[in-house]
Amino acid sequence: TLKTFRKANATLIARTMGVEAAAYQAGHSKVSMTRKHYIEEYKEALDARAVLDSFSPNHLAPPENQAVERGRAEH
């Protein structure tokens, strides 16, 4: 949906250029509006790559059960 696209766009801009740039791009006069309603927070999730990769016959298993932030793998 358009709202999902706007949120994804604002989140990407905020993470690469800063929250002020995301607010400007969204047309918001207050950064707090952008931060509260449009920027997705990182959420920690269990690293399930090994389980998902096991469905592939040519998989390479990553380290077991490491917690990673969605959208940002830790190396």
Secondary structure as UniProt FT lines:
FT   HELIX           2..17
FT   HELIX           19..26
FT   HELIX           31..37
FT   STRAND          44..46
FT   HELIX           49..53
FT   TURN            54..55
FT   TURN            57..58
FT   TURN            64..65
FT   STRAND          67..69
FT   TURN            70..71
//
